[in-house]
Amino acid sequence: MRKILTILVFALCSLSFVQAQLVQPVKWSGEAIGDSVRLKAAIEPGWHMNIIEFGEREFDEEFADSFVITLAANEITPIRYNACDDNMCTAPEVWEYEEASPKSSPKGKDLQTSLPFREGQGVGLLWIFILGFLGGLLAIFTPCVWPIIPMTVSFFLKKGGGRKDAILYGLSIIVLYVGLGLLVTLLFGASALNDLSTNAIVNIFFFLLLVVFALSFFGLFEITLPDSWSTALDNKARTTGGFLSILLMAFTLVIVSFSCTGPIIGTLLVEAAGKSLLAPTMGMLGFAIALALPFSLFAMFPEWMKSAPKSGDWMTSFKVTLAFLELALSLKFLSVADMAYGWGILPRWLFIAIWIGCFAGIGIYLIRKNWIGKTIAILSFAFAAYLVPGLWGAPVKAISAFAPPMEIQDREVFHDYEEGLAYARQTGKPVIIDFTGYGCVNCRKMEAFVLNNDSVKARLQNYVFIELFVDDRLDADSDGESEGTENSRIQRELYGANAQPYFVQLNEWGYPIGEPIAFTTDPMEFINWLKY
């Protein structure tokens, strides 16, 4: 038992370790030689490194294989750099050398904004894990999973393995779903996952996929894998002994429950796409932990089964509620495609109106159910009522991450880089560049909580504001490059970053003023960042 647990834990840790290594193409080292110090950066094949700043000096240099420099000990200063391959660039990082203790980390509060993408990535991974965990909890109460729990626990108890086998069963579920998240990452790669969240055509596919899942939850049809798969796995599990039989039983659960868990997993992977290389695995980890909990807990405390609710009509009500939520979430992806191509078929007011309809639909469906259904119905009606002012331009911040962006009327906005800089030189005003995206969830949040703040809007009057969408598919040139492609290139090549939102301050001649800033929902943090 202890050996098997050790193997499973080691496997999970190895998955995380492997993925973490994939996003660190530059390895720094330092060596003291007498009164001098030799600095070296080893660069992985296929990548090249850009030295952005070395002390007070700015650089425009690339190093394909390695960077080596020998300096006097009193010359050592932090090095700001990033790395790129053919598909993407990492965000700028700061490395500094301390005698006898080389390290790669930002030092002090003044360098806090040097790693905006890394910090935002950590928050994003936590959010994806939480979403996965909540999705796993939802999956437990579906008709494909809940009835399996007592049968599985009973099987383990009769077999004699009891708690030990049930715990291994839960851990096997976790390994299988984490493996699925890792497989998604290995198949698509980091840059492709990022494209999934911004590419308009892919977003249309996601929209249609979630609509199909919603219709399945409404009961119009059922999405299932071939019965022969689950039958063969079940027979194999019963004729095999030891841990392999438990793993096969867990695999059987994955296959049998797919018609209910598939839509939830699909939505989760869609949300994880583009967050980071580790996001699909973290989402699946959260999902699997939640899904495995009842199997292990009910096996440890079988008397709980007597008080657990039996299968019944409440499961159908649960699926229909999820169907309405799937429909509402699907609109986010249609909205991204609509804005990227400028179709104009889903304006903000219509988006909000459909959300109002979805939550009102949940209320109407559940209001005649038991007290739990009535409670959820009242909450759904209340949320629908909260959204109504959004039809006339209210912020409705609760859905800012999903809805099309609000138009902020109090400032002039340029959407062309050169045009905005030319106007800045003409007026003598400093510049703020906002690198954003139609498919950027954090961009919508920051617009609602920060850029729409009255104090922030007043300070932004001092600037020429340039808003550059990196996923804009309009006005493609003869080579097929769109405005978004050009905006993305500007962000990568001139400012060494590829994450959004990303704000840069420039003087009227286009030279950077201070450090950039990334995602925040604190207006005061943004105001303190402003120089004017």
N, C-alpha and C positions, 0 to 999 in steps of 0.2 A: 504493500500500500504506500509506504513512505517513498519507495523508489519511483513508483508511478507518478505520485504527486510531484516529486522533484523533476521528473522528465517533462511533465506538462508545464510547470512553472518556467523551467529553462526554455522550453519551446516558445512560450509567449514572450519572455524577455528577449530571446534571440530575434524574434520578428521585429520588435521595436528597435533593437540595436541596429539591425541591418538597414531599416528604413532611415534611422537617424544619420547613418553614415552617408546616405545618398545625397544629402543636401549640404555637404561640407567638402567642396572640391579643392579647397586651399588649406594646406597644413603648414603652420608657421613654426619656426624654431629659431633659437638664438644661442650663440656660444661666445663666451668671453675669451679673448686672446690678448693677453697682456693688458695694455691700456686701451685696446680696441674691442669692438663687438661685431661679430659677423652674424647678420640676419639672413635667413633663408626662408623662402616660401616654395613648397613643393606643390605643383599644380597637376591635378589628375588629367589623363589623356582626354582629348576632346573638349577641354575647357581652356579659356585664357583668362588671365587676371588683369584688371585695370587698377593702377595706382591713382586714386582720386586726389589724395592730399597727404603730404608727408611733413608734419610739423606745420609751419606757416606757409609752406610752399604748395602750390597746386601743380598737378601733373596731368598729362594726357598721354599715357604710355600703356602699352600692352605687353604682357609676358606670357608666352605660350606654354613653356615647360617649367621654368623656375625663375625665381628672382633672388639674386644674391647681392648683398652690399656690405662693405666693411666700413664702420664709422668709429670715430672717437667716442669714448664712453659718455662724454658730456654732450654729444650730439643726438643721443637717442631720444626720439619723440614718437608719439603714436602715429600709426600708419592707417589711413582710411582707404579702403579698397572694396572692390566687388569682383565677382567672377561671372563669366558668360559662356554658354555653349551655343550651338546653332539654333536653339529653340527658346532660350530664356536667359535671364540674368538674375543673380541673387541680389538682395538688397545690400546697401553699403554696410560694412562692418568695420570695427576699430580693433586693431591689435597693437599691443604695446609690450615692450621687453622690460623686465625687471631683473636685475643681476641675480643669478642663481635660481631664478624662478620665472621663466618665460610663461606668459599666459595670454589667453585670447578672450578678453572680456572688456566691456566698457567700464571705464573708471570714473566714478563720481557722477553726480547728478547732471553736470553740464554736458555729459555725453549720452544722456538718456535717449535722446531722439536719434542716435546713430543707428539703432537697431529697430526701427519701427515695424518692419515686416516680421521680424522674429518675435517681438512682443505680441503683436496682433495674432500671430500664428498660434502662440500658446493659448490665448483666450479663445481663439476659434476652435482649437482642438478640444478644449474643455466643453465648449458649447456643443460640438458634435457628439462628444461622449454622452452628455446629458440628453441630447435628442435621441441618441441610440438607446439609452436606458429607458426613456419614456416610451419609445417605440416598442421595446421589449415588453414593458408592462402592459401596453395595449394589446400586444399579440397574445399574451397569456389568456385573455378573456374572450378570445375568438373561438368559434365552434370547432376549429381545426386543432386547437391546442388544449383547451380546458378539459374536454372529455378524456384526453390521453393521460392526464396526470394521475387520476386514481388507478387506471389500468396499469400504468408503468410502475407506480409505487407498489401496487399489489404484486406484480410480477417479481420485483426485486425481493420483497419480503418472503414470498413463497419459495423463491430460489435459494434463500438462505444467506444471500449476500447482504441484504438489509441496507443499513445506512452506508456502509463502505461502498457498495456498488452504486447506490444512488448518487453519492457524492462524485464518484468517478464519471457517472453518466452526465451530471451537470457540467463537470470540467470538460468532458468530451464535446458537449454542445458549444462551449466557449471556444475550444480549439477549432472546431469546424467553421464557425462564423467568422472568427478572426482570420482564418485561412482564406475565407472568401474575400474579406477586405483586402488582404495582402495580394490576392490574385488579381483583383481589379486594378490595384496600383501597378503591379508588374506588367500587366497587359497593356495599360494605357500610358504609363509613365507620368512624371510630374507635370511636364509642360502640356501634355494632352489633357490631363485632368483640369488644368487651369483653363484650357480652351473650352472645355465642356460648360463652364459657368458663364462664358462670354460669347460663344459662337451662336449666332442667331438661328441657323438651321438646326443645330443640336437642341436648342431651346424649344423649337417647334416640336421636335421629336419627343422631348420630355413632356411637353404639354399634352400631346396626344396619348403618351404612355400613361400619364396619371389619370386622364379621362377614362381610358380603358379600365384601369384599376378601380376607379370610382364606380363605373357601370357594373363591374364584377361584384363589388360590395353591395350595390343596390339589388343584386340577385338576378340581373338579366342573363348572365351566363357565369360559368365558373372556370377559373384559370387553374388547371391542374397539370401535374407532370404525369407521364404514363404510369398506369397502375402496375405494370410489370416491374418497374423499377423498385417500388416499395415492397412488392411481394417477394422479389428475389432477395432484397436486403434483409427482410424480416426472416425469411427461411434460413439465410446464411447466419444471421445472428443467433438463431435458436440452436443451430447445429455446431456453433463455434464456442469455445470456452474462453475464459479469462477476459483480459482487458479488450481484446479484439472484438468479442461479442458485444461488449458494452458500447464500444465505438461504433459498431455497425447499427446497434439500436438507436444511437443518437443520430446517425445518418438517416435512418428510417424516419425519425421524427421530422428532420429537415425536409425530406421529400413529401411526407404525408401532409404536413402543415403548410406547404408552399402556397396553396390557394388563398390562405389567410395572411401568412407572413410575407408573401411576395410583394404585395402592394406597399406594405410598410417598409420593407427592406429597400425596395426600388426608390421610394420617396427619400429615404435616408441617404442612399448612395448618390442620388441626384443633388441633395443638399451638400453632401461632403465634397462633391466634385469641385475642384478649383480652390478649396480651402488650403490644402497643403498636401504633400506627399503622404503624410501619415494619417490624414483625415479619414479615408475609408476604413482603415484598420481600427482606428479609435472608435468610430461609429459602430462597427460590428462588435467591438469589445463590449461597449455599453449595452447594445441590444442583447448579446448572448448572456451577459451576467444577469440581466433582468429576467430573461426567458428561462434560465437554468435554476433560478432561485426556488420556485415552487416545488420542483422535482426533488431538490435536496432537502428543503425544509419539511415537506410533507413526509419524506422518508424518515427524517430524524424524529418527527413528532406525528406518527400516523393517526393519533387520536384527533388531530385537527381536521382530518377528512370528514368526520361526522358533522362538523359545523360548517363545512364549506358549501356554498350554494350549488345546487344541482344544475345540470344543463337544461336550458329551456328557451322560452321566447326572448328573454333578456339578451341572449347572444345575437339574435337577429336585429334587435334594436341597436345593439352596439355596432354591428357591421354597417347599418344604414347611417348611423351618426358619423362613422369614419368615412363613408362615401361622400357625405356633404363636405367634410373637411378636405378630402382629396380634391374635390372639384374646386374649392376655394384656393387651395395651394397651387393647383395647376395653372391658374391665371397668371401667377408670377412669371412663369416661363414664356407664356404667350406675350406678356407685356414686354419682356426683354427683346423678343424678336420684332415686335411691333415698333418699338422705339428705334432699334438698330437699323431697320429698313425704312422707317418713316411712313409706314402704312396709315397710321392714324385710326386704326379700327378699335383700339381699346384705350380711350382717354381715361384720365384718373377718375372722373365722376362715374363712368360706366363700370370700371373696376370695382369701385366701392359699392355701387348698386348691386352688383352680382354677389359680393360678399354679404351684403345685407340680406339678400335673398337666401343664401346658403344657411346663415345662422337663424334666420326666421324659419326656414324649412326644418331645421333641427328642432326648434321650439314647437312648431305645429305637430311634428311627428311624435314628440315625446310627451306632450302636455297631457295626454290621456293615459299615460302609463302609471306605474306605481310612484311612490313619493320620491324615489331617486330620479326617475324620469322627469317628474314635474319640476324638481329642483334644477336639473340640467336645462330643462326647457325655459325656466324663468331666467337663468343666467344667459342663455342664448338670446332670448328676447332683449335682455338688457344690453348685451354687446351689440346687437343689431341696431338698437336705439342710439348707442354711443356713436356708431358709424354714420348715422344720418346727416349730422352737420357737415361731414366731409363732402357731401354732394355739392355744397356751396362754398367749398374752399377751406374748411377747417382742417387743422393739421392731422387730427386723429393719429397721434404718434404711435399708438399700439400696433398699427400695421405699416409703419413707415418703412420697415425692412422689405415689404412685399409690394406695396403699391407703387405706381409710377411717381416720379418726383414732383414735388410742388414747384410751381413757378414763383420765384422770389422777385417781386416787382420793384424793390427799392434800390436796385443797382443795374448799371449797364454791364452786360456780360458779352465777352468775345469768345468765339468758338474756333478762331483761327490763330495759331501761334504767332506768325509774323505780323498779322494785322494788329493783334493786341500789343505787341512790342513797339510797333510803329506809333501807335496811339500814345503809349507811355512816353516815348521820346518827345512827342509833340507837346504833351501836356506837362511833362516833368514829374509825373506821378510814379511811385513805385508800383510793382506788379505782384500779384498773387496768381500762381498757376495751380489749378485744381485738376489733378489727374483723376478721372472718375470713370465709371462704366455703367451702362444700362443694366447689366447683370450683377452689379456690385451691391450686395445687401448692406454692408457697413457704410457705403456711400449714402444710401437712402436714410439710414439712421442718423448719420452725421448732419445731413441736410435738415432733418426735422428737429434735432435736439440742439445743434450748434449754429449752423448757417442761418436758420430762421429765427434765432434769438435776437431780440431788439438791440441789445448792447453790441453784439457782434456785427449786426447789419450797419449800425452807426459807424463802427470803426472801419468797416470795409469800404465806406465812402471815400476813404483816403487813398484807395488803391484802384488800379486797373485790374479787373478780375477776368482771368482767362480760364475757361472751363473746357477741358479737352477730354472727350470720350474715347477711350482706347478700343471700344468694340463697335464704333460707328461704322456701318457698312455702306453709307451713302457716298456718292461722288467718286466711284472707283475710276482710276485712270486707265490708260491703255494696257498697263501691265497687271491690271486687276487689283492694284493697291488702293484701299479706301482711305478716307480721312482717319478712321480708327487705327489703321495700320501705321500711318504716318505719326499719329499722336503717340502710339505705343513705342515707336522707334525713338521719338524725341525723349520720352521718359527714360528708356533704357540707356541710350547712348549719351545723353547730355546730363542726366541726373542720377544714373546708376541704380535705378529701382524698377520694379515691374509689378508692384502691389498697389492696389487702390483701396481707399482714398489716399492720396499723397499730395501734400501741399508744399509749394516752394515759394519763397519770397525773393524777388529780384529788385535791383534798383532800376531806374528808368533806362539804363543802357544794357540791361539784361544780365548783370552780374549777380550771383547769389548773395543774399543777406542772411547770415546765420545758418542754422541747421534746418532741414525740412521737418515737417510734422506729419504723422499718419493719423490713424483712427483715434478719435476720442468723442465721448458724449458730454464732456464737461466744458461749457462755454467759457468759464474763467481760464481754463488751461489754454484754450485757443487764443483768448484775448491777451494773455501774458506772453504768448508766442509772437504776437504781432509787434512789429517794430515801430509802427506809426499809428 
